[in-house]
């Protein structure tokens, strides 16, 4: 795997955050509709959690190693 530059990582992180926010909006709108598609809602929430995991992983990769 080729190491990403800091700028590439920041851009990827911003894209993930944007997609996470967009999914949040979609989930809220879907939940407001009655009746709503529970399977679709569950899949969207699962995707949102996966994005959050990717965001956390990328953020931790960007932190410098600190030797205590």
PyMOL commands that place a pseudoatom at each C-alpha (Angstrom):
pseudoatom trace, name=CA, resn=UNK, resi=1, chain=A, elem=C, hetatm=0, pos=[0.000, 0.000, 0.000]
pseudoatom trace, name=CA, resn=UNK, resi=2, chain=A, elem=C, hetatm=0, pos=[1.320, 3.415, -0.920]
pseudoatom trace, name=CA, resn=UNK, resi=3, chain=A, elem=C, hetatm=0, pos=[1.459, 5.917, 1.943]
pseudoatom trace, name=CA, resn=UNK, resi=4, chain=A, elem=C, hetatm=0, pos=[-0.882, 8.834, 1.468]
pseudoatom trace, name=CA, resn=UNK, resi=5, chain=A, elem=C, hetatm=0, pos=[0.440, 12.327, 1.856]
pseudoatom trace, name=CA, resn=UNK, resi=6, chain=A, elem=C, hetatm=0, pos=[-0.978, 14.480, 4.612]
pseudoatom trace, name=CA, resn=UNK, resi=7, chain=A, elem=C, hetatm=0, pos=[-2.969, 16.546, 2.119]
pseudoatom trace, name=CA, resn=UNK, resi=8, chain=A, elem=C, hetatm=0, pos=[-4.472, 13.434, 0.534]
pseudoatom trace, name=CA, resn=UNK, resi=9, chain=A, elem=C, hetatm=0, pos=[-5.415, 12.147, 3.971]
pseudoatom trace, name=CA, resn=UNK, resi=10, chain=A, elem=C, hetatm=0, pos=[-7.031, 15.456, 4.899]
pseudoatom trace, name=CA, resn=UNK, resi=11, chain=A, elem=C, hetatm=0, pos=[-9.009, 15.494, 1.646]
pseudoatom trace, name=CA, resn=UNK, resi=12, chain=A, elem=C, hetatm=0, pos=[-10.132, 11.906, 2.184]
pseudoatom trace, name=CA, resn=UNK, resi=13, chain=A, elem=C, hetatm=0, pos=[-11.087, 12.720, 5.779]
pseudoatom trace, name=CA, resn=UNK, resi=14, chain=A, elem=C, hetatm=0, pos=[-13.167, 15.702, 4.650]
pseudoatom trace, name=CA, resn=UNK, resi=15, chain=A, elem=C, hetatm=0, pos=[-14.922, 13.551, 2.035]
pseudoatom trace, name=CA, resn=UNK, resi=16, chain=A, elem=C, hetatm=0, pos=[-15.747, 10.925, 4.661]
pseudoatom trace, name=CA, resn=UNK, resi=17, chain=A, elem=C, hetatm=0, pos=[-17.056, 13.578, 7.052]
pseudoatom trace, name=CA, resn=UNK, resi=18, chain=A, elem=C, hetatm=0, pos=[-19.181, 15.093, 4.301]
pseudoatom trace, name=CA, resn=UNK, resi=19, chain=A, elem=C, hetatm=0, pos=[-20.664, 11.729, 3.375]
pseudoatom trace, name=CA, resn=UNK, resi=20, chain=A, elem=C, hetatm=0, pos=[-21.319, 11.046, 7.075]
pseudoatom trace, name=CA, resn=UNK, resi=21, chain=A, elem=C, hetatm=0, pos=[-23.217, 14.352, 7.421]
pseudoatom trace, name=CA, resn=UNK, resi=22, chain=A, elem=C, hetatm=0, pos=[-25.168, 13.667, 4.229]
pseudoatom trace, name=CA, resn=UNK, resi=23, chain=A, elem=C, hetatm=0, pos=[-26.184, 10.234, 5.488]
pseudoatom trace, name=CA, resn=UNK, resi=24, chain=A, elem=C, hetatm=0, pos=[-27.323, 11.801, 8.744]
pseudoatom trace, name=CA, resn=UNK, resi=25, chain=A, elem=C, hetatm=0, pos=[-29.640, 14.120, 6.793]
pseudoatom trace, name=CA, resn=UNK, resi=26, chain=A, elem=C, hetatm=0, pos=[-30.978, 11.261, 4.662]
pseudoatom trace, name=CA, resn=UNK, resi=27, chain=A, elem=C, hetatm=0, pos=[-31.624, 9.120, 7.748]
pseudoatom trace, name=CA, resn=UNK, resi=28, chain=A, elem=C, hetatm=0, pos=[-33.504, 11.941, 9.480]
pseudoatom trace, name=CA, resn=UNK, resi=29, chain=A, elem=C, hetatm=0, pos=[-35.661, 12.587, 6.396]
pseudoatom trace, name=CA, resn=UNK, resi=30, chain=A, elem=C, hetatm=0, pos=[-36.370, 8.886, 5.937]
pseudoatom trace, name=CA, resn=UNK, resi=31, chain=A, elem=C, hetatm=0, pos=[-37.350, 8.462, 9.588]
pseudoatom trace, name=CA, resn=UNK, resi=32, chain=A, elem=C, hetatm=0, pos=[-39.774, 11.408, 9.290]
pseudoatom trace, name=CA, resn=UNK, resi=33, chain=A, elem=C, hetatm=0, pos=[-41.729, 9.681, 6.508]
pseudoatom trace, name=CA, resn=UNK, resi=34, chain=A, elem=C, hetatm=0, pos=[-44.460, 7.379, 7.764]
pseudoatom trace, name=CA, resn=UNK, resi=35, chain=A, elem=C, hetatm=0, pos=[-44.317, 4.518, 7.023]
pseudoatom trace, name=CA, resn=UNK, resi=36, chain=A, elem=C, hetatm=0, pos=[-40.601, 4.279, 6.393]
pseudoatom trace, name=CA, resn=UNK, resi=37, chain=A, elem=C, hetatm=0, pos=[-38.503, 1.496, 4.938]
pseudoatom trace, name=CA, resn=UNK, resi=38, chain=A, elem=C, hetatm=0, pos=[-36.898, -0.104, 7.986]
pseudoatom trace, name=CA, resn=UNK, resi=39, chain=A, elem=C, hetatm=0, pos=[-34.449, -2.175, 5.956]
pseudoatom trace, name=CA, resn=UNK, resi=40, chain=A, elem=C, hetatm=0, pos=[-33.214, 0.887, 4.058]
pseudoatom trace, name=CA, resn=UNK, resi=41, chain=A, elem=C, hetatm=0, pos=[-32.918, 2.825, 7.317]
pseudoatom trace, name=CA, resn=UNK, resi=42, chain=A, elem=C, hetatm=0, pos=[-30.934, -0.004, 8.907]
pseudoatom trace, name=CA, resn=UNK, resi=43, chain=A, elem=C, hetatm=0, pos=[-28.563, -0.161, 5.916]
pseudoatom trace, name=CA, resn=UNK, resi=44, chain=A, elem=C, hetatm=0, pos=[-28.016, 3.598, 5.977]
pseudoatom trace, name=CA, resn=UNK, resi=45, chain=A, elem=C, hetatm=0, pos=[-27.247, 3.541, 9.691]
pseudoatom trace, name=CA, resn=UNK, resi=46, chain=A, elem=C, hetatm=0, pos=[-24.817, 0.677, 9.177]
pseudoatom trace, name=CA, resn=UNK, resi=47, chain=A, elem=C, hetatm=0, pos=[-23.071, 2.630, 6.407]
pseudoatom trace, name=CA, resn=UNK, resi=48, chain=A, elem=C, hetatm=0, pos=[-22.933, 5.689, 8.658]
pseudoatom trace, name=CA, resn=UNK, resi=49, chain=A, elem=C, hetatm=0, pos=[-21.268, 3.649, 11.427]
pseudoatom trace, name=CA, resn=UNK, resi=50, chain=A, elem=C, hetatm=0, pos=[-18.749, 2.250, 8.939]
pseudoatom trace, name=CA, resn=UNK, resi=51, chain=A, elem=C, hetatm=0, pos=[-17.923, 5.790, 7.826]
pseudoatom trace, name=CA, resn=UNK, resi=52, chain=A, elem=C, hetatm=0, pos=[-17.465, 6.850, 11.452]
pseudoatom trace, name=CA, resn=UNK, resi=53, chain=A, elem=C, hetatm=0, pos=[-15.029, 3.958, 11.964]
pseudoatom trace, name=CA, resn=UNK, resi=54, chain=A, elem=C, hetatm=0, pos=[-13.082, 5.019, 8.865]
pseudoatom trace, name=CA, resn=UNK, resi=55, chain=A, elem=C, hetatm=0, pos=[-12.989, 8.629, 10.088]
pseudoatom trace, name=CA, resn=UNK, resi=56, chain=A, elem=C, hetatm=0, pos=[-11.663, 7.591, 13.502]
pseudoatom trace, name=CA, resn=UNK, resi=57, chain=A, elem=C, hetatm=0, pos=[-9.081, 5.304, 11.926]
pseudoatom trace, name=CA, resn=UNK, resi=58, chain=A, elem=C, hetatm=0, pos=[-7.864, 8.014, 9.562]
pseudoatom trace, name=CA, resn=UNK, resi=59, chain=A, elem=C, hetatm=0, pos=[-7.747, 10.623, 12.340]
pseudoatom trace, name=CA, resn=UNK, resi=60, chain=A, elem=C, hetatm=0, pos=[-5.648, 8.319, 14.512]
pseudoatom trace, name=CA, resn=UNK, resi=61, chain=A, elem=C, hetatm=0, pos=[-3.309, 7.599, 11.577]
pseudoatom trace, name=CA, resn=UNK, resi=62, chain=A, elem=C, hetatm=0, pos=[-2.741, 11.333, 11.159]
pseudoatom trace, name=CA, resn=UNK, resi=63, chain=A, elem=C, hetatm=0, pos=[-1.725, 11.810, 14.806]
pseudoatom trace, name=CA, resn=UNK, resi=64, chain=A, elem=C, hetatm=0, pos=[2.027, 11.701, 15.372]
pseudoatom trace, name=CA, resn=UNK, resi=65, chain=A, elem=C, hetatm=0, pos=[3.363, 8.835, 17.463]
pseudoatom trace, name=CA, resn=UNK, resi=66, chain=A, elem=C, hetatm=0, pos=[4.141, 10.017, 20.972]
pseudoatom trace, name=CA, resn=UNK, resi=67, chain=A, elem=C, hetatm=0, pos=[6.576, 8.049, 23.046]
pseudoatom trace, name=CA, resn=UNK, resi=68, chain=A, elem=C, hetatm=0, pos=[5.655, 8.326, 26.692]
for i in range(1, 68): cmd.bond("trace and resi %d" % i, "trace and resi %d" % (i + 1))
show_as sticks, trace
zoom trace
